Amino acid sequence: MNKYYVVDKSRYTENWPLLALLFLGAILAWWQISSLAGAVLAGLGFIIMLVNEQRGKKKKGNSIEVLEKCIIFNEDGKSRSVAFNEIKKVKYSNGLSAGDPAILIETGINKHKIQPSHYENSQKLLQQLQSKFSAFNCTIVK
């Protein structure tokens, strides 16, 4: 069974303010204090980025994350994302059985298929996607 996550922020947007402060601090420390202090602050930022990357790799299997402005697909160790404002058309169709809807998302470049029944909490995923599609005024074709 694939995983479904609803998160407020991606793991990258959580840490960018801290990383930006460390970057500015490293520049100021390099300039005002010493190059060693700047290097230590830069190294700390690098360690935070590595820990962040390792947390992301701990998610095993396929998953889908519905964020505030995009959908992130994690499949076969690769990630791809679709911003809601890039979506040109959303098409609902019946999947293998009558009660098993499939969603085809078309952007200007690619098509992405989501089969909600393949994910945990499939009803919640379907409701979350429908509310995001309507909030971003995506064209829906039935």
Secondary structure, DSSP 8 states (H G I E B T S, - for coil): -BEEEE-SS-HHHHHHHHHHHHHHHHHHHHHHT-HHHHHHHHHHHHHHHHHHHHHHHT--S-EEEE-SSEEEEEETTEEEEEEGGGEEEEEEEE-SSTT-EEEEEEESS-EEEE-GGGBTTHHHHHHHHHHHHHHTT--EE-
